C-alpha cells in the first residue's frame, strides 16, 4: 500500500509514501506521506495499522509487524480517547442528556 522510507524500523514509527491505488500496483501518482492514525483488530485477533495520506486523505491498512513497538501501537490506539471530538468538559452534560444522572465524580 505504501513504499517505506529506509530510515525507520517499524510500521508504527515510519512514514511511508502513498504509491498504490490497490496493494502492490504502484499506480498512484499522489506520493503523499502516509501517517499512522489508528489501529484495528482483524478477524482472528491480528492487529493492523490504519495509515492516512496527508496529501489526499486515502486510507490504507497494514498488518502489524512482529518488530513493531507495542507502546507506540498502544499510543496510536489510545489517541481517540485522549483527544475526543468534543470538549471533555461536556461529558457530564452529554451523560445527563442521554438519560444518565450526569455525575462523573
N, C-alpha and C positions, 0 to 999 in steps of 0.2 A: 503494500500500500504506500510505502514511502521509502525513500533511499536514506540510509543512515549516514550522518556525518561520522568521521573517523575519530573525533575527539572524545566521544562518550562511550561508556562501557555498557550501559543498560538501557532498555526501552523506556523506563520511567524517568531517567535523567537526561536522555538525549533529545536533541532537536533533530528533526528529520525534514526532508523536503517532500512536498506534495508532487509526486511524479506519476501516479497511477490514477486512472478512472476506475478500473477494475483491478483486483490484486494481480500484480505482475505484468500488466500490459504496457507500462511506461508511456501511456497515451496522453497524459495530462501535460499541458504546457504552462500550468499555473506556476509551479516552482516555489510556492509559498512555504513558510516554515510551519510544520505540524507540531503542535504542543499538546502534551498530555493534559486532559481536562477531567477525566473521570475513570473509574474502574467499574466493571460489572462482572457478574458471575455467570458463566456459561452453564448449560445443562451438564450435569456431572460434577459441578463444583469448581471447574477450572476458571481462574480469573483472567480477564482481558482488560487492556487499557484502551480507552477511547481517546483518540487524538483529533484535534480540530485545526484546520488550516487557518492561519492568521490572515491570509490574503482573501480567500474566497469562502471560508466557513465550512468546507466539506468535512464530514466526519468519517473516521475510519476506526476499525477495531483491530488490535494486535494482541495475540495471546501473551501472557506474562512469561518471561524467560526465567530459567532456573537461577540466574545470577542477578535478577532484579532486586533492588534494595527493598526489603519488606517495610521498613519505616517510611520510605518515600511513597510506596504504594498505599499505606495507611493514611499518609498525609493527603494524597490525591482523593482517597475515598471519603475522608472527613471534611474536605473543603466545602461541600454544600451545607453541612451542618454548622460550620464555623462562620459562614458568610451567607445566611439565608437571603432570599429575595425580598425580604421585608425587615423593618427595624425590629430588633429583639424586644424593644420596649413595648411593642404591641401584642406580645404573646398573651398576656393576661386578658386584654380586651378581646382578642380573637377567640380565646378559650371560652370566655363568657358568651360571646355571640354564637358559638357553636353548641351552647346548652350546658357548658360546664360552669362551675362556680367562679372561675376566673382566677382563683388563688394559685400563686406559684410558690408560696412560702409555707 
